[in-house]
């Protein structure tokens, strides 16, 4: 599962944590932030987390695509593709034979 999927799945929790953190910071420094300010700050914080997680996923996918192009472990014969099986693997050499029925 991608990191951005986890972030999107927990957006409500992230917003509530950001609101609580903003309120706690306001209490720690002796300020009182308005509701609009808290909402804007929490939305910006969650937006930054979401953008960073999407960027991380994209860079990870690009890195794995570059690495996968060097080490292609896919073998296709007769319309059957063995994904992730090395070409010289015994698993890719399996042959199935149907019994011959005399008609």
Buried (B, 14 or more C-beta within 10 A) or exposed (E): EBBBEEBEEBEEEBBEBBBEBBBEEBEEEEEEBEEEEBBEBBEEBBEEBBEEBBEBBEEEEEEEEEEEEEEEEEBEEEEEEBEEBEEEEEEBEEEEEEEEEEE
